[in-house]
Amino acid sequence: MNVTTLSRKSPSAVEGARRWTVDEVVALYELPFLDLLFAAQAEHRAHHEANAIQLSSLLSIKTGGCPEDCSYCPQSSRHDTEMESEKLLDLDEVLEAARQAKAGGAQRFCMGAAWRSPTARQVEAVAEMVKAVKDMGLETCVTLGMLKEGQAQLLKEAGLDYYNHNLDTSPEFYGQIITTRTYQDRLDTLQRVRDAGINVCCGGIVGLGESRRERAGLIVQLANMHPHPDSVPINNLVKVAGTPLEHEEDIDPFEFVRTVAVARITMPRAVVRLSAGREAMSETLQALCFLAGANSIFYGEKLLTTGNPQFVQDQALFERLGLHAVSTGTESKAAITA
């Protein structure tokens, strides 16, 4: 496969009609590195503002005590990570964090709760938070685990813009990472979100010990959704002591950049986000990811329970690279300054 072939195939991918195969996505991964980045940047510029980055802020509104056994997660009650279970934050605490995020330049405020599946009462409490944050002029996103019938609609009525529910990895590798919920469980929740008219935020994690072909399998699952996810977070495993993956070998940095580029090519209109693991990335690696088509970051001091590059560091990097923040859905360019 070459760059010309990629260009010919991109229109059908844009329309969401193309069905990618694992072999085709592996072929993208195997392109010469510079050819792959060139193709990804061409797709990016065809569908997105070249130097604009969407900024999101993420708050853990309910930390720890999750009954799931996700091998990477420090919030699982099955792992000895010394993380204590906390109750759901009060509305005032959430709004104060949202105010700080907005003052820092974030356009989207994301709220995450460590639940397998929220109760009706818990969804009602989160819906109240969503409405209040939305009234502040921020886009809203939540990740609450699996949703039951009617829960997505309640969140939509509160004004929710995005629901995050990652696939994590390929169907073939999934059972080695999680056993307490099935792949189909995840797909069912995503369908409920779509049916309610909420934008889908769905990506995965690399560096779990998966092969390149299994990474390609994750991309295929995402790229063959019709329509594509609106937002695609690409997470690099954050190894936490006490989790089964604490000693997993690091993924090669160029392989991570390749994953970003392949996501951009196969999902041209999606916002591709550098998510967990960015704290450990050098500025050079982050710049390569932006070149490969990443156009969103989590912005602030913390990403749920793990660290995130500091506000001032991000400001300095954006200035050096000539990047600017952009409000989603608008053409305005806002300088990334306090």
Beta strands, then each sheet from edge to edge (+ up, - down):
strand 1: 52-62
strand 2: 108-113
strand 3: 139-143
strand 4: 162-164
strand 5: 199-201
strand 6: 204-206
strand 7: 231-236
strand 8: 271-274
strand 9: 296-298
strand 10: 302-303
strand 11: 306-307
strand 12: 324-326
strand 13: 333-334
sheet 1: 5+ 4+ 3+ 2+ 1+ 9+ 8+ 7+ 6+
sheet 2: 5+ 4+ 3+ 2+ 1+ 12+ 13-
sheet 3: 10+ 11-
end
